[in-house]
């Protein structure tokens, strides 16, 4: 998914909303199956399935996607609408796996994550020839828009949550380890606990947590204040 840099975890309340959407879709279209499919390489999985009479699909059912010949494979690959009114009359689809379940017509659209990688599909299937009305197509697109808006919110919350957690952990560690380190105001060398001076880049590699105060290293003292050095 989305070259899935982050695994999307859909909250229970949103899952319940989505389940209601597929139930409404199946009822409005008067079909056996309305589905939200989820792609998690290499599999395509039934994520949510309508509770409608004659529905052969169950949440958790999954197949290897690529090379499967499934309707959803085409949708995921093309990231576009697929309409198959009657697979039995279409040489490209008459042997696809869904025909074995007597699902001979299909209308589906891709569901995309915010970075335009696939989350999955939203689709309807029928056990008889079906062109699907423009009203049903518009309803599917409205539901897809809602799902994608939910995914955008979830995705951003999870990314920001992870980033904030990493930042909080870093700041806590920084606070625990923090020290006050003298740094030369001229050449930016760092003085350690043994009163030795080191190039700043060498010191920071070993002590990234340090805070700094200003001073003057002996080398710069000689250059900048020779009279003071000679008289001391």
N, C-alpha and C positions, 0 to 999 in steps of 0.2 A: 504494500500500500504506500503510496505516495513516496515511492521509495520510502517506506515507512520509517522515517527517522524517529517517530514517536508512535507508540502503540496506542490507538484510540480506545479509551474505555468509556462506553456510553452509559451514563447514569440510569438508574432504574426508572426514574420518573419519565425520562425521555424515551426509554424503551417502551414504556406503557403507552405513550403518545403515538409512537410509530406503529405499535401493534394495532391501535385503534384505526390508524390510517389504512393499513392493509385490509382490515376487516371492512371498513367503509368502501374501499375500492372494489373488493370482491362483490359486495352487495350491490353497489351501484352498477357495476358492469355485468352482473348476473353471470358470473363465471366461477369455476371451481377453485382457482388459485390466484392469489395476489401475494407477491413475495418481495422482501428486501433481501438481496443476496450480498454477501460480504466476501471480498477478495483478500486472501492472506496467502501470498505466494508459498507454495505452488497451487493452493487450493481455492476453489470457489465454494462457499458454504451457504446453506439456507440460514439466514440470520433471523428473520421473522417470517412467519407464514400465517395467512388468514385462516380463521376457523370457519371454513365454508365446506359445505357438503361436496364430497368427491375430491377433496384436495389430497393428492398423493405425496405432498412434500411436508417434511417435518424439520423444525429447527435442529440444526446440528448435522443434517445430511450434507455430505460434501463430496466433491470430485476433484481430481487434478484438472486444472483449468485448461492449460494449453495442450492442444491436440485432442481435446475431448469431443469436439463437434457440437458442444452445447450452444444454445441460442446466446447465453450470456457471454460465452467466449468472444463471439463477434462484437457484442456491445462493448466489452472491456477493451478489446483491441482497437476498435474504431473510435471509441469514446463518442458514439453517436446512436441515434435511434435505430431500432430494428423492428420491422413489422413483417411477420410471416402469417398471412391469413390462413393458409392451409399447407402444412408441411408435406402432406401426402401428395399434393399436386405440384410440389416444387422439388426438382431434382437435387437442388443444393441442400435440402433439409429433410427429405423423406426418410433418411436413415439416422437422423440425430437421436441421441439417447432419450430425449424427452418424449419422442414418439412411442417408445416402449411403455411409457406411463399413460399413453393415450392423450398426451398434451400436444395437439396438432396445430394449435395456433398460438401466436406469441406477439406481445408488444412490450418492448422494454427500452429503458433509457439508462445511461450511466449515472452513477452518483459519484461526484468528485470531491476530494478533499481540497482545502484551500490552496495547495500548491499544484492543483490540477492532476494529481495522481489519483488512481481509482480507489474509492472505498468499496464500490460494488455496483449493484444495479437495483432498480425498482422495475418490476415487471408483472404482467398479467398473462395467464395462460388459460386456454379453453380446450375442452375435449371435442369441440366441433369447429367447423370453419367459422372464422370471425374476422371481420375487417376492423372492428373497434371504431366507435364513433369519435368524432372530433371532441365531443364533450368529455368522453373518458380520457382521451389523450391530454386535454387541458387539465383535467383533474390530476392525472399522474404527474404532469409537469409542475402543478402547484404543490403537490406533496413532495416532489423532489426538491423544489426550492426551499421548502420548510426544513427538510432533512439536512440539506447542505448548509443552511444557516445554523442549525443545531451543531453540525460537525465543526463549523468554523469557530463557534463559541467554545466547544469542548477542546478543540485542538489548541486554540490560543491559550485557554486557561491552563491546560496541561503543560504547554511549553513555558509559559510565564511561571507556573508553579515550580517546574524543575529548575528554571534559571534562578528564581528567588531562593529556592532551597540551597542551590550551590553557592549563591552569594552569601546567604546567611551562615552557612557552614564555614565559608572562607573568613568572614568577618569575625566569627566567634573564635576561630583559630588564631586569627591575627591579633585579636584583643588579648588572648591568653598568652601569646608568645612575644608580644610587642616589647621593644626596648628602645631607649633613646641613644642614638649613635652619633658621635661627632663626625662632621664632614667638613673638609677644607673648603672655605668659601671661594678659594681661587681655582685650584685644580680638581676639586671634588673627590679627592682621595678620602678614604674612610679609616678612622682609627679604631683598632680593636681593643680588647680588654688588656692586652699586654703592651699597649702603647705603641704598637706598630701600625704603619699606614699602608693601605692597599688601594689599588685602582678600584673605582666604584663598581665597575662591571664584575670584577672578581668577587667583591664582597656580596653583591646582590644575588649572585648565583647561590651562595651558601646561606644568605640571610634575607630572603624576600620579605620577611615580616617587619623589618626594621623601620623606625622613624628616625629622623635626623635633626641634629642641632648643628649650628655653624661654629667653626674654629679655623685655625690656620696651621697647616702642617709645617714641620721644620724646613723642608725644602723651599716652600713658598715664602716662609718667614725670611729666609736669607735673601731671596730675590726681591721681595716687596719692601722689607724693612732692614736693609743691611746695617744701618747705623745702630738700630736697636739690638740687632743680633751681636754685633761686634762689642757693644758696650755691656752686654749682659754677662 
